[in-house]
Amino acid sequence: MLCLTRRIGERIVIGDGITVQVLQITGGIVRLGVVAPAGVPVDREEIRKRKNKEPRHGL
């Protein structure tokens, strides 16, 4: 795992099309913005786990 320190407004670039920017830090809460190509799903971990558990009807 890569661990980085970033300040508000600073970005992390992943590959050729994904950018993560620190938008706000309030207490222990960090707000991030993610820019990714339309075909790349971006979810919080708990949402992704829930999606993976749900049956996919019609597929």
N, C-alpha and C positions, 0 to 999 in steps of 0.2 A: 504494500500500500504506500502510495506517495502522499506525504503530509506536507501541506503548504500553508504559509501564513499570507493572508491578503488583507488589504484595507478596503474601506468603502470605495467603490468605483473601479477597483482593480479587477482584472479578468484572468481566467484560466482558459486556454485553448486546448481542445481535445481533437486530435485528428485534423481533418481539413474542413469540417463543417459544424463543429459544436463549440460554443463559447459559454462559459459560466461567469457571471459577474456578481460581485458582492454589492447588493443594493442598500442594505441597512443592517445595522447591528444595534440591538436594544437589549441591554442586560445580557442574558444568556441565549437570546434568540437571534439567529442570522437569517436574513432574507436574501435569497439568491434569485437571479434571473438567468434563464437558460435559453439560448438561441440554437436551434438544431434544424436540419433539413426536414421538410414535411414528412418524409417517410420514416423518420426516426422517432419511435415513441419515447416520451419523457414522462415518467410517473414518479410519485413518491413510492418508497419501497413497500409500504403497507397496501397501497392501491394496486401495485403490480402483483403482489401475492394474491390479493383478492381476485383480480382478473384471471390469474392462472388457475385458480380453484374453480371458477364458474364454468359450467358446461357450455360448450359452444354449439348451440342448436343451428342446424342448417349448414354446417361446414363439413 
